[in-house]
Amino acid sequence: ATQQLSMAQSATLGFPRIGEKREMKFALESYWAKKSSEQELRSVADTVLRRNIQLQIDAGIDMIGVGDFTFYDHILDWITML
C-alpha cells in the first residue's frame, strides 16, 4: 500500500483591517466629522476588505480567515454580540 503525503497548508487568523494606506482610518474620521456619508464609509470598507482577501489569495494562502472585519473596535464588536 502506498501512503500519500499531504503538504502543510497556510492559514491566516486575521489580517490588518486599516488598509494599505490607512484608508479605513481616514474614512472613519471623515464620517465622524460628518464630511462623508455612511455609504461612502461602507464603500471604503468594502474595498479594503476585498483587497485584503485578494492579497491573501494572491499570496497562496490556503485558509483565509473571515468574519474579523470591523469598522473600529473588534473587542467592542464582540461585546455587543454577546
N, CA, C and O atoms as a Tinker XYZ file with bonds, in Angstrom:
   328  protein
     1  N      0.854000   -1.189000    0.000000    73     2
     2  CA     0.000000    0.000000    0.000000    64     1     3
     3  C      0.886000    1.234000    0.000000    63     2     4     5
     4  O      1.875000    1.314000    0.729000    81     3
     5  N      0.518000    2.166000   -0.812000    73     3     6
     6  CA     1.267000    3.428000   -0.894000    64     5     7
     7  C      0.612000    4.448000    0.029000    63     6     8     9
     8  O     -0.610000    4.588000    0.069000    81     7
     9  N      1.457000    5.151000    0.765000    73     7    10
    10  CA     0.933000    6.181000    1.653000    64     9    11
    11  C      1.086000    7.540000    0.979000    63    10    12    13
    12  O      2.164000    7.879000    0.489000    81    11
    13  N      0.018000    8.306000    0.957000    73    11    14
    14  CA     0.049000    9.615000    0.314000    64    13    15
    15  C      0.343000   10.683000    1.362000    63    14    16    17
    16  O     -0.322000   10.760000    2.395000    81    15
    17  N      1.346000   11.497000    1.076000    73    15    18
    18  CA     1.714000   12.570000    1.990000    64    17    19
    19  C      0.935000   13.826000    1.635000    63    18    20    21
    20  O      0.730000   14.137000    0.462000    81    19
    21  N      0.507000   14.537000    2.662000    73    19    22
    22  CA    -0.163000   15.807000    2.385000    64    21    23
    23  C      0.776000   16.942000    2.780000    63    22    24    25
    24  O      1.516000   16.854000    3.760000    81    23
    25  N      0.723000   17.979000    2.010000    73    23    26
    26  CA     1.575000   19.137000    2.262000    64    25    27
    27  C      0.954000   19.992000    3.360000    63    26    28    29
    28  O     -0.256000   19.977000    3.586000    81    27
    29  N      1.814000   20.728000    4.024000    73    27    30
    30  CA     1.314000   21.667000    5.025000    64    29    31
    31  C      0.500000   22.754000    4.327000    63    30    32    33
    32  O      0.779000   23.121000    3.185000    81    31
    33  N     -0.487000   23.249000    5.014000    73    31    34
    34  CA    -1.304000   24.313000    4.467000    64    33    35
    35  C     -1.069000   25.593000    5.255000    63    34    36    37
    36  O     -0.736000   25.559000    6.439000    81    35
    37  N     -1.247000   26.715000    4.580000    73    35    38
    38  CA    -1.080000   28.005000    5.244000    64    37    39
    39  C     -2.448000   28.578000    5.590000    63    38    40    41
    40  O     -3.440000   28.319000    4.907000    81    39
    41  N     -2.481000   29.365000    6.666000    73    39    42
    42  CA    -3.726000   29.986000    7.101000    64    41    43
    43  C     -3.431000   31.346000    7.727000    63    42    44    45
    44  O     -2.347000   31.578000    8.263000    81    43
    45  N     -4.406000   32.231000    7.650000    73    43    46
    46  CA    -4.309000   33.495000    8.374000    64    45    47
    47  C     -5.432000   33.524000    9.395000    63    46    48    49
    48  O     -6.563000   33.130000    9.110000    81    47
    49  N     -5.103000   33.992000   10.576000    73    47    50
    50  CA    -6.103000   34.101000   11.637000    64    49    51
    51  C     -6.665000   35.514000   11.714000    63    50    52    53
    52  O     -7.639000   35.765000   12.423000    81    51
    53  N     -6.063000   36.406000   11.003000    73    51    54
    54  CA    -6.511000   37.787000   10.966000    64    53    55
    55  C     -5.649000   38.539000    9.973000    63    54    56    57
    56  O     -4.609000   38.046000    9.537000    81    55
    57  N     -6.074000   39.700000    9.631000    73    55    58
    58  CA    -5.340000   40.493000    8.641000    64    57    59
    59  C     -5.559000   41.953000    9.003000    63    58    60    61
    60  O     -6.660000   42.313000    9.420000    81    59
    61  N     -4.555000   42.804000    8.861000    73    59    62
    62  CA    -4.750000   44.221000    9.210000    64    61    63
    63  C     -5.963000   44.805000    8.495000    63    62    64    65
    64  O     -6.117000   44.666000    7.281000    81    63
    65  N     -6.815000   45.457000    9.271000    73    63    66
    66  CA    -8.098000   45.923000    8.728000    64    65    67
    67  C     -8.076000   47.381000    8.304000    63    66    68    69
    68  O     -9.066000   47.868000    7.757000    81    67
    69  N     -7.008000   48.076000    8.531000    73    67    70
    70  CA    -6.996000   49.531000    8.340000    64    69    71
    71  C     -6.784000   49.948000    6.885000    63    70    72    73
    72  O     -7.117000   51.069000    6.501000    81    71
    73  N     -6.232000   49.048000    6.083000    73    71    74
    74  CA    -5.963000   49.366000    4.679000    64    73    75
    75  C     -4.497000   49.687000    4.470000    63    74    76    77
    76  O     -3.799000   50.129000    5.382000    81    75
    77  N     -4.057000   49.458000    3.268000    73    75    78
    78  CA    -2.648000   49.643000    2.912000    64    77    79
    79  C     -2.167000   51.071000    3.190000    63    78    80    81
    80  O     -1.038000   51.283000    3.631000    81    79
    81  N     -3.030000   52.026000    2.927000    73    79    82
    82  CA    -2.667000   53.440000    3.143000    64    81    83
    83  C     -3.568000   54.070000    4.203000    63    82    84    85
    84  O     -3.862000   55.264000    4.150000    81    83
    85  N     -4.006000   53.252000    5.169000    73    83    86
    86  CA    -4.850000   53.684000    6.290000    64    85    87
    87  C     -6.182000   54.267000    5.821000    63    86    88    89
    88  O     -6.709000   55.210000    6.411000    81    87
    89  N     -6.709000   53.688000    4.755000    73    87    90
    90  CA    -7.955000   54.167000    4.182000    64    89    91
    91  C     -9.114000   54.143000    5.184000    63    90    92    93
    92  O     -9.919000   55.074000    5.220000    81    91
    93  N     -9.204000   53.085000    5.995000    73    91    94
    94  CA   -10.303000   52.997000    6.960000    64    93    95
    95  C    -10.197000   54.085000    8.019000    63    94    96    97
    96  O    -11.212000   54.652000    8.422000    81    95
    97  N     -9.006000   54.380000    8.468000    73    95    98
    98  CA    -8.812000   55.440000    9.458000    64    97    99
    99  C     -9.350000   56.763000    8.930000    63    98   100   101
   100  O    -10.106000   57.457000    9.610000    81    99
   101  N     -8.953000   57.099000    7.718000    73    99   102
   102  CA    -9.368000   58.372000    7.131000    64   101   103
   103  C    -10.869000   58.384000    6.820000    63   102   104   105
   104  O    -11.528000   59.411000    6.986000    81   103
   105  N    -11.405000   57.257000    6.373000    73   103   106
   106  CA   -12.834000   57.184000    6.080000    64   105   107
   107  C    -13.664000   57.330000    7.359000    63   106   108   109
   108  O    -14.689000   58.010000    7.366000    81   107
   109  N    -13.215000   56.689000    8.434000    73   107   110
   110  CA   -13.920000   56.821000    9.711000    64   109   111
   111  C    -13.880000   58.249000   10.232000    63   110   112   113
   112  O    -14.895000   58.792000   10.668000    81   111
   113  N    -12.704000   58.849000   10.185000    73   111   114
   114  CA   -12.570000   60.226000   10.667000    64   113   115
   115  C    -13.444000   61.176000    9.855000    63   114   116   117
   116  O    -14.048000   62.092000   10.412000    81   115
   117  N    -13.514000   60.966000    8.563000    73   115   118
   118  CA   -14.349000   61.785000    7.701000    64   117   119
   119  C    -15.832000   61.591000    8.038000    63   118   120   121
   120  O    -16.596000   62.554000    8.092000    81   119
   121  N    -16.222000   60.351000    8.261000    73   119   122
   122  CA   -17.611000   60.053000    8.615000    64   121   123
   123  C    -17.980000   60.672000    9.966000    63   122   124   125
   124  O    -19.033000   61.293000   10.107000    81   123
   125  N    -17.102000   60.496000   10.953000    73   123   126
   126  CA   -17.368000   61.054000   12.288000    64   125   127
   127  C    -17.472000   62.578000   12.251000    63   126   128   129
   128  O    -18.237000   63.165000   13.016000    81   127
   129  N    -16.714000   63.219000   11.374000    73   127   130
   130  CA   -16.740000   64.682000   11.235000    64   129   131
   131  C    -17.898000   65.142000   10.339000    63   130   132   133
   132  O    -18.036000   66.330000   10.047000    81   131
   133  N    -18.728000   64.178000    9.909000    73   131   134
   134  CA   -19.873000   64.466000    9.034000    64   133   135
   135  C    -19.456000   65.071000    7.694000    63   134   136   137
   136  O    -20.185000   65.866000    7.100000    81   135
   137  N    -18.273000   64.679000    7.234000    73   135   138
   138  CA   -17.777000   65.141000    5.932000    64   137   139
   139  C    -18.040000   64.110000    4.840000    63   138   140   141
   140  O    -17.841000   64.390000    3.657000    81   139
   141  N    -18.485000   62.927000    5.231000    73   139   142
   142  CA   -18.824000   61.890000    4.259000    64   141   143
   143  C    -20.021000   61.100000    4.783000    63   142   144   145
   144  O    -20.369000   61.181000    5.961000    81   143
   145  N    -20.626000   60.355000    3.909000    73   143   146
   146  CA   -21.842000   59.607000    4.253000    64   145   147
   147  C    -21.505000   58.195000    4.743000    63   146   148   149
   148  O    -20.376000   57.720000    4.616000    81   147
   149  N    -22.517000   57.554000    5.300000    73   147   150
   150  CA   -22.362000   56.151000    5.704000    64   149   151
   151  C    -22.059000   55.294000    4.476000    63   150   152   153
   152  O    -21.248000   54.370000    4.542000    81   151
   153  N    -22.711000   55.602000    3.361000    73   151   154
   154  CA   -22.473000   54.844000    2.127000    64   153   155
   155  C    -21.012000   54.950000    1.683000    63   154   156   157
   156  O    -20.426000   53.964000    1.237000    81   155
   157  N    -20.432000   56.130000    1.802000    73   155   158
   158  CA   -19.018000   56.299000    1.436000    64   157   159
   159  C    -18.117000   55.495000    2.374000    63   158   160   161
   160  O    -17.144000   54.880000    1.937000    81   159
   161  N    -18.449000   55.505000    3.661000    73   159   162
   162  CA   -17.681000   54.715000    4.629000    64   161   163
   163  C    -17.777000   53.235000    4.297000    63   162   164   165
   164  O    -16.768000   52.531000    4.286000    81   163
   165  N    -18.983000   52.765000    4.028000    73   163   166
   166  CA   -19.173000   51.343000    3.689000    64   165   167
   167  C    -18.466000   50.970000    2.387000    63   166   168   169
   168  O    -17.975000   49.850000    2.244000    81   167
   169  N    -18.414000   51.892000    1.455000    73   167   170
   170  CA   -17.723000   51.642000    0.191000    64   169   171
   171  C    -16.216000   51.458000    0.418000    63   170   172   173
   172  O    -15.601000   50.555000   -0.151000    81   171
   173  N    -15.638000   52.316000    1.246000    73   171   174
   174  CA   -14.207000   52.181000    1.572000    64   173   175
   175  C    -13.976000   50.853000    2.294000    63   174   176   177
   176  O    -13.024000   50.136000    1.989000    81   175
   177  N    -14.845000   50.528000    3.248000    73   175   178
   178  CA   -14.707000   49.272000    3.989000    64   177   179
   179  C    -14.757000   48.076000    3.043000    63   178   180   181
   180  O    -13.951000   47.154000    3.161000    81   179
   181  N    -15.693000   48.092000    2.114000    73   179   182
   182  CA   -15.830000   47.004000    1.152000    64   181   183
   183  C    -14.572000   46.872000    0.290000    63   182   184   185
   184  O    -14.095000   45.765000    0.041000    81   183
   185  N    -14.044000   48.001000   -0.158000    73   183   186
   186  CA   -12.829000   48.000000   -0.977000    64   185   187
   187  C    -11.641000   47.420000   -0.204000    63   186   188   189
   188  O    -10.896000   46.587000   -0.721000    81   187
   189  N    -11.479000   47.873000    1.039000    73   187   190
   190  CA   -10.365000   47.390000    1.866000    64   189   191
   191  C    -10.519000   45.894000    2.127000    63   190   192   193
   192  O     -9.552000   45.143000    2.000000    81   191
   193  N    -11.713000   45.459000    2.487000    73   191   194
   194  CA   -11.948000   44.041000    2.777000    64   193   195
   195  C    -11.668000   43.180000    1.542000    63   194   196   197
   196  O    -10.987000   42.159000    1.638000    81   195
   197  N    -12.191000   43.588000    0.389000    73   195   198
   198  CA   -11.963000   42.811000   -0.841000    64   197   199
   199  C    -10.477000   42.779000   -1.225000    63   198   200   201
   200  O     -9.964000   41.748000   -1.660000    81   199
   201  N     -9.795000   43.913000   -1.060000    73   199   202
   202  CA    -8.365000   43.962000   -1.362000    64   201   203
   203  C     -7.596000   43.026000   -0.424000    63   202   204   205
   204  O     -6.696000   42.309000   -0.861000    81   203
   205  N     -7.948000   43.035000    0.855000    73   203   206
   206  CA    -7.258000   42.171000    1.822000    64   205   207
   207  C     -7.420000   40.700000    1.476000    63   206   208   209
   208  O     -6.464000   39.928000    1.548000    81   207
   209  N     -8.620000   40.319000    1.106000    73   207   210
   210  CA    -8.860000   38.922000    0.728000    64   209   211
   211  C     -8.087000   38.582000   -0.536000    63   210   212   213
   212  O     -7.481000   37.514000   -0.622000    81   211
   213  N     -8.099000   39.475000   -1.514000    73   211   214
   214  CA    -7.388000   39.212000   -2.769000    64   213   215
   215  C     -5.879000   39.115000   -2.541000    63   214   216   217
   216  O     -5.215000   38.280000   -3.156000    81   215
   217  N     -5.339000   39.950000   -1.674000    73   215   218
   218  CA    -3.905000   39.874000   -1.355000    64   217   219
   219  C     -3.543000   38.502000   -0.794000    63   218   220   221
   220  O     -2.497000   37.944000   -1.128000    81   219
   221  N     -4.400000   37.971000    0.046000    73   219   222
   222  CA    -4.142000   36.659000    0.638000    64   221   223
   223  C     -4.286000   35.546000   -0.399000    63   222   224   225
   224  O     -3.514000   34.588000   -0.399000    81   223
   225  N     -5.259000   35.675000   -1.266000    73   223   226
   226  CA    -5.422000   34.696000   -2.354000    64   225   227
   227  C     -4.182000   34.716000   -3.251000    63   226   228   229
   228  O     -3.628000   33.671000   -3.591000    81   227
   229  N     -3.759000   35.925000   -3.627000    73   227   230
   230  CA    -2.594000   36.072000   -4.492000    64   229   231
   231  C     -1.320000   35.537000   -3.838000    63   230   232   233
   232  O     -0.405000   35.086000   -4.527000    81   231
   233  N     -1.266000   35.589000   -2.508000    73   231   234
   234  CA    -0.099000   35.083000   -1.779000    64   233   235
   235  C     -0.137000   33.568000   -1.617000    63   234   236   237
   236  O      0.813000   32.969000   -1.112000    81   235
   237  N     -1.241000   32.944000   -2.048000    73   235   238
   238  CA    -1.337000   31.492000   -1.983000    64   237   239
   239  C     -1.773000   30.959000   -0.627000    63   238   240   241
   240  O     -1.544000   29.787000   -0.327000    81   239
   241  N     -2.391000   31.788000    0.192000    73   239   242
   242  CA    -2.872000   31.326000    1.490000    64   241   243
   243  C     -3.993000   30.321000    1.252000    63   242   244   245
   244  O     -4.918000   30.580000    0.482000    81   243
   245  N     -3.902000   29.173000    1.919000    73   243   246
   246  CA    -4.887000   28.110000    1.710000    64   245   247
   247  C     -6.199000   28.371000    2.445000    63   246   248   249
   248  O     -7.278000   28.157000    1.891000    81   247
   249  N     -6.106000   28.831000    3.680000    73   247   250
   250  CA    -7.304000   29.055000    4.503000    64   249   251
   251  C     -7.293000   30.499000    4.991000    63   250   252   253
   252  O     -6.473000   30.876000    5.827000    81   251
   253  N     -8.202000   31.290000    4.465000    73   251   254
   254  CA    -8.267000   32.716000    4.772000    64   253   255
   255  C     -9.347000   32.952000    5.824000    63   254   256   257
   256  O    -10.507000   32.584000    5.639000    81   255
   257  N     -8.947000   33.563000    6.916000    73   255   258
   258  CA    -9.905000   33.869000    7.971000    64   257   259
   259  C    -10.918000   34.902000    7.499000    63   258   260   261
   260  O    -10.563000   35.852000    6.802000    81   259
   261  N    -12.173000   34.716000    7.876000    73   259   262
   262  CA   -13.225000   35.665000    7.529000    64   261   263
   263  C    -14.005000   36.018000    8.798000    63   262   264   265
   264  O    -13.919000   35.322000    9.809000    81   263
   265  N    -14.756000   37.098000    8.724000    73   263   266
   266  CA   -15.590000   37.483000    9.850000    64   265   267
   267  C    -14.869000   38.296000   10.904000    63   266   268   269
   268  O    -15.400000   38.513000   11.992000    81   267
   269  N    -13.658000   38.749000   10.593000    73   267   270
   270  CA   -12.898000   39.512000   11.591000    64   269   271
   271  C    -12.847000   41.000000   11.280000    63   270   272   273
   272  O    -12.174000   41.760000   11.976000    81   271
   273  N    -13.561000   41.420000   10.228000    73   271   274
   274  CA   -13.521000   42.830000    9.855000    64   273   275
   275  C    -14.338000   43.660000   10.839000    63   274   276   277
   276  O    -15.387000   43.224000   11.312000    81   275
   277  N    -13.851000   44.850000   11.139000    73   275   278
   278  CA   -14.585000   45.773000   11.979000    64   277   279
   279  C    -14.371000   47.191000   11.464000    63   278   280   281
   280  O    -13.351000   47.501000   10.848000    81   279
   281  N    -15.341000   48.029000   11.727000    73   279   282
   282  CA   -15.173000   49.427000   11.336000    64   281   283
   283  C    -14.247000   50.160000   12.294000    63   282   284   285
   284  O    -13.584000   51.122000   11.908000    81   283
   285  N    -14.201000   49.704000   13.546000    73   283   286
   286  CA   -13.388000   50.448000   14.501000    64   285   287
   287  C    -12.741000   49.553000   15.554000    63   286   288   289
   288  O    -11.514000   49.487000   15.627000    81   287
   289  N    -13.530000   48.869000   16.364000    73   287   290
   290  CA   -13.007000   48.179000   17.542000    64   289   291
   291  C    -13.550000   46.754000   17.599000    63   290   292   293
   292  O    -14.732000   46.552000   17.880000    81   291
   293  N    -12.702000   45.773000   17.337000    73   291   294
   294  CA   -13.167000   44.391000   17.294000    64   293   295
   295  C    -13.615000   43.887000   18.666000    63   294   296   297
   296  O    -14.486000   43.020000   18.740000    81   295
   297  N    -13.048000   44.402000   19.743000    73   295   298
   298  CA   -13.470000   43.983000   21.081000    64   297   299
   299  C    -14.887000   44.497000   21.360000    63   298   300   301
   300  O    -15.730000   43.760000   21.871000    81   299
   301  N    -15.140000   45.756000   21.026000    73   299   302
   302  CA   -16.484000   46.312000   21.190000    64   301   303
   303  C    -17.498000   45.534000   20.352000    63   302   304   305
   304  O    -18.616000   45.285000   20.801000    81   303
   305  N    -17.112000   45.155000   19.148000    73   303   306
   306  CA   -17.998000   44.351000   18.310000    64   305   307
   307  C    -18.390000   43.060000   19.016000    63   306   308   309
   308  O    -19.565000   42.691000   19.029000    81   307
   309  N    -17.416000   42.372000   19.604000    73   307   310
   310  CA   -17.690000   41.102000   20.296000    64   309   311
   311  C    -18.569000   41.315000   21.526000    63   310   312   313
   312  O    -19.455000   40.507000   21.803000    81   311
   313  N    -18.332000   42.382000   22.252000    73   311   314
   314  CA   -19.138000   42.661000   23.448000    64   313   315
   315  C    -20.605000   42.847000   23.057000    63   314   316   317
   316  O    -21.502000   42.360000   23.745000    81   315
   317  N    -20.841000   43.545000   21.961000    73   315   318
   318  CA   -22.222000   43.790000   21.558000    64   317   319
   319  C    -22.887000   42.530000   21.002000    63   318   320   321
   320  O    -24.115000   42.460000   20.948000    81   319
   321  N    -22.108000   41.547000   20.593000    73   319   322
   322  CA   -22.683000   40.293000   20.082000    64   321   323
   323  C    -22.997000   39.298000   21.196000    63   322   324   325
   324  O    -23.763000   38.357000   20.989000    81   323
   325  N    -22.417000   39.500000   22.361000    73   323   326
   326  CA   -22.627000   38.538000   23.462000    64   325   327
   327  C    -23.955000   38.682000   24.136000    63   326   328
   328  O    -24.257000   37.941000   25.072000    81   327
